[in-house]
Amino acid sequence: MVPTPTQTHLDIRDIQSDLVILKDGSACIVLEVSAVNFGLFSEKEQEATIYAYAQLLNSLTFSIQIVVSSKRKDISDYITRLEKYLAKTESPKIREQLVKYRDFIRAIVRQGNVLDKKFYVSIPFSSLELGLGSSLRVLGNQKSQQNIPISNIVDRALTNLAPKRDHLLRLLARIGLRARQLNSAELLQLFYDFYNPENLGTRVTLPPDHLLAVQNEENLP
């Protein structure tokens, strides 16, 4: 019996041109949004922020999806830098303090107390926006959904989503939030991390044929 590839169970068909393309012919772009320390604001500042956020949502003429991701922080690169610094340090006292600091950081992470929280906003492009003919095929047969040329989806999605993205970026900037669109490589890493939370630290690459290729961190140069 031939094992079924993992990709057949995912809704994602491909990642191209900084777009996530789904099997139903739809697509989306993903923005990573900065955070503000709401708890440090005064009461008036909190009220103003809430009001501005409500205005932002009420002014939108298109749908968005807000995703908050919390995961254990990957500090492997930081520990590696500490190890390199330790190897170059000749002072016994400094080495002793660095070893204690390194072990402390490792213990904190093992306890799960260090979380990396990220905020994302997805702007979707519906397969129905491809046109009437495409819409009928999408509604009628799942196989026909995957037969829609990716180039057609990419062209229409980019044209549709670009002004929405720019409009949302301006609205977010007005309330003090920085946002940027994730590129194809970042999208691949994001979804790999979502589907493989146990493989913290694994890096993935996006080859020319856009198939998911996993490269373990240990094999990185």
C-alpha positions in Angstrom: 0.0 0.0 0.0 1.4 3.3 -1.0 1.4 5.9 1.9 -0.7 9.0 1.2 1.5 12.2 1.2 0.8 14.6 4.0 0.1 17.4 1.5 -3.1 15.6 0.3 -4.7 16.3 3.7 -3.9 20.0 3.7 -6.1 22.7 2.1 -3.0 24.5 0.8 -2.3 23.8 -2.9 0.8 26.0 -3.3 2.6 29.1 -2.2 3.5 31.5 -5.0 4.1 35.3 -5.4 3.7 35.8 -1.6 0.2 34.2 -1.8 -1.2 31.1 -0.2 -3.2 29.3 -2.8 -5.9 26.8 -1.6 -7.3 23.8 -3.4 -10.7 25.3 -3.8 -9.2 28.0 -6.0 -9.2 30.7 -3.4 -6.1 32.5 -2.1 -4.9 34.9 0.6 -2.1 37.1 1.7 -0.9 37.2 5.3 0.3 40.3 7.2 2.4 40.1 10.3 1.3 42.9 12.7 3.3 44.3 15.6 1.9 44.5 19.2 1.4 47.2 21.7 1.7 46.8 25.5 -1.9 47.7 26.3 -1.3 47.2 30.0 1.2 50.1 30.2 -1.3 52.5 28.7 -3.2 55.0 30.9 -7.0 54.6 31.1 -7.5 57.3 28.5 -4.9 55.8 26.2 -6.6 52.4 26.5 -10.0 53.9 25.6 -8.6 55.8 22.7 -6.9 52.6 21.4 -10.1 50.6 21.7 -12.1 53.3 19.9 -9.5 53.5 17.1 -9.5 49.7 16.7 -13.3 49.7 16.5 -13.2 52.4 13.9 -10.7 50.3 11.9 -13.0 47.3 11.9 -16.1 49.3 11.1 -14.4 51.0 8.1 -13.4 47.7 6.4 -15.4 46.8 3.3 -13.8 43.4 3.0 -13.4 40.4 5.3 -10.2 39.7 7.2 -9.1 36.9 9.6 -7.1 37.7 12.7 -4.8 35.0 14.1 -2.9 35.0 17.3 -0.1 32.4 17.5 1.6 31.5 20.9 4.4 29.0 20.9 7.5 28.1 22.8 10.2 30.5 21.8 13.1 29.0 19.8 16.3 30.2 21.5 18.7 27.8 19.8 20.5 30.6 17.9 20.9 32.6 21.1 22.3 29.5 22.9 24.7 28.9 20.0 26.0 32.5 20.3 26.5 32.1 24.0 28.5 28.8 23.5 30.8 30.6 20.9 31.3 33.5 23.3 32.1 31.0 26.1 34.7 29.3 24.0 36.5 32.6 23.4 36.3 33.8 27.1 39.5 33.3 29.1 38.5 34.8 32.4 37.3 32.0 34.8 34.9 34.3 36.6 33.2 35.5 33.4 33.0 31.9 32.2 31.4 30.8 35.4 28.8 33.5 35.2 28.1 32.8 31.5 27.6 29.1 32.2 25.1 29.9 35.0 23.3 32.3 32.7 23.1 29.8 29.9 21.8 27.1 32.2 19.3 29.5 33.6 18.0 30.4 30.1 17.7 26.7 29.2 15.8 25.9 32.4 13.3 28.7 31.8 12.6 27.5 28.3 12.2 23.9 29.4 9.6 25.0 31.9 7.6 26.6 29.0 7.6 30.0 30.5 9.0 31.8 27.4 6.4 32.2 24.7 6.7 33.9 21.4 3.4 35.6 20.5 2.8 36.7 17.0 -0.2 38.5 15.4 -1.3 37.9 11.8 -4.1 39.3 9.6 -5.1 37.3 6.6 -6.9 38.9 3.6 -8.8 36.4 1.5 -9.5 36.2 -2.2 -12.5 34.0 -3.0 -12.5 31.5 -5.8 -15.9 33.0 -6.8 -14.1 36.2 -7.8 -12.3 34.3 -10.7 -15.5 34.7 -12.8 -18.8 33.0 -13.5 -17.3 30.1 -15.5 -14.7 29.3 -12.8 -17.3 29.7 -10.1 -19.6 27.1 -11.6 -16.7 24.6 -12.0 -15.6 25.3 -8.4 -19.1 24.7 -7.1 -19.7 21.6 -9.2 -16.6 19.5 -8.9 -13.6 19.4 -6.5 -11.3 18.1 -9.2 -12.1 21.0 -11.4 -11.1 23.3 -8.5 -7.6 22.0 -8.7 -7.6 22.2 -12.5 -7.8 26.0 -12.4 -4.4 27.2 -13.6 -2.4 28.6 -10.7 -1.3 31.5 -12.9 -4.9 32.6 -13.4 -5.5 32.6 -9.6 -2.3 34.5 -8.9 -3.0 37.2 -11.4 -6.5 37.8 -10.3 -5.7 37.5 -6.6 -2.8 40.0 -6.8 -4.9 42.5 -8.6 -7.8 42.1 -6.1 -5.7 41.9 -2.9 -3.1 44.6 -3.4 -5.4 47.6 -2.8 -7.0 45.9 0.2 -3.5 45.3 1.6 -2.4 48.9 1.2 -5.6 50.2 2.7 -5.3 47.9 5.7 -1.6 48.9 6.2 -2.6 52.6 6.3 -5.4 51.9 8.8 -3.1 49.9 11.1 -0.5 52.6 10.9 -3.0 55.2 12.2 -3.4 53.3 15.4 0.3 52.8 15.9 0.6 49.2 14.6 3.4 48.3 12.1 2.5 45.6 9.6 4.2 43.9 6.7 3.2 41.2 4.2 4.9 37.8 4.6 6.8 36.6 1.6 6.6 33.1 0.1 9.5 31.7 2.2 8.1 33.2 5.4 4.6 31.8 4.6 6.1 28.3 4.1 7.9 28.5 7.5 4.8 29.8 9.2 2.5 27.0 8.0 5.2 24.4 8.7 5.4 25.6 12.3 1.6 25.5 12.6 1.4 21.9 11.4 4.6 20.7 13.2 4.7 22.4 16.6 6.9 19.6 17.9 9.7 20.3 15.4 10.8 23.6 17.0 13.9 25.0 15.3 13.4 23.2 11.9 13.9 25.3 8.9 12.1 24.8 5.6 13.0 26.0 2.2 10.9 26.8 -0.9 12.3 25.1 -3.9 11.6 26.2 -7.5 8.8 23.6 -7.9 7.1 25.0 -4.8 6.9 21.6 -3.1 7.4 21.6 0.7 11.0 20.7 1.3 12.2 20.3 4.9 15.7 21.1 5.9 16.7 20.2 9.4 18.5 23.0 11.3 21.4 20.6 12.0 22.2 20.5 8.3 22.2 24.2 7.8 25.6 25.7 6.9 
